[in-house]
């Protein structure tokens, strides 16, 4: 929740406003026993920046966001997690500069008004899954060598894919 954006929970700056979002930055997180970063039930503005989350294997997400509004993820390296980033029932989100080499790169489920840009989703089962979502922009990303599908769209509306690179999916 909003009240849990504290230094004890890894916040290094900000006050939760649009002009000065809470910042969680500079962490290396081993996700072998739980989701690496989990944010739920919040409306404040925040950014997850310059993090490395790894080792979730087939059990844990690198970053999990549920019922979240106004979040950003920038410059994150996500490796060997069940899903690099999982958004559920969330809105007004941005992802930029993410490198996800996981079982699946990013899942957007029940999400509205999100942008995924300038990111690399290499060697995933599915690079990006968009399901039951609306108003999603996928711009200038790379989806090389997904073993299943580069981008999977299900039951979604107003999804724009522009200037993305797909290779050997």
Secondary structure, DSSP 4 states (H G I P E B T S, - for coil): -GGG-SGGGTEEE--SSSSS-EEEES-EEE-SSS-SEEEEEE-S-EEEEEEEEE--TTT-EEEEEEEEBSEEEEEEEEESSSEEEEEES-EEEEEES-EEESSEEEEEES-EEEEEES-B--S-SEEEEEES-EEEEEES-EEE--SSEEEEEES-EEEEEES-EEE--
